[in-house]
Amino acid sequence: MIKLYQFQLSGNSHKVRLMLSLLSLPFETYDVSGASREQKSPEFLALNPFGQVPVLVHDEVVIRDSQAILAYLGKTFGNGIWWPESASEMAQVVAWLSTAANEVAHGPNLLRLHHRFGREINVSAAEAVTAQLMQTLEQQLSKGDWLVGSSATVADIAIYPYIALAPEAQMDLLQYPAINTWIARMQALPGYIGMPGMAA
């Protein structure tokens, strides 16, 4: 059985739930209590010494970090589709996973944390990162339906949540037609699940 330790409103937790659902994998979730800082408890730190969600437990395998979890699920259960066999396409997927951990985290994610949850951030810096990211995504998605190759991969899953959560980050998606079409394409995938606050 697969168990996911998560925050319900975390985009990083959502990307793992989405991947599990798209792969039709049965799983159970455990909602970690952020209010009581359960993620910093000794029991949770035994799963992830950084004290962060999500964490995935699959039998004896324990994986921290949403990007790492996506790579594991895509490689283990993706039938060579979600995690490409081609070395060049795999490298492109890894590059987008890095983008999710860097530009997405320091752009749209921070803006959502600020506007939705009231966290103090450097708004202008986050907006600058977001603008460059969105231009890059728009250019990439203007060339093809998916970020890598001819079908959806874990690259799309890694990037998607915080882009779809744009309304909560006060990001205007109207100027990005290719991104909007991609969001609709993602939401049409069999097994798709969303979360509150996502653009439709």
JOMO-V300962 format. One record per run of one state. SS is the DSSP state (a for helix, b for strand, c for the rest). FROM is the first residue (numbers start at 1). LEN is the number of residues. Records with the same first field share a line. If there is no record, write none. Layout:
SS=FROM-LEN ; FROM-LEN
This chain:
c=1-1 ; 7-4 ; 23-4 ; 32-6 ; 41-1 ; 46-9 ; 59-2 ; 65-1 ; 78-9 ; 107-1 ; 118-5 ; 143-11 ; 170-7 ; 188-13
b=2-5 ; 27-5 ; 55-4 ; 61-4
a=11-12 ; 38-3 ; 42-4 ; 66-12 ; 87-20 ; 108-10 ; 123-20 ; 154-16 ; 177-11
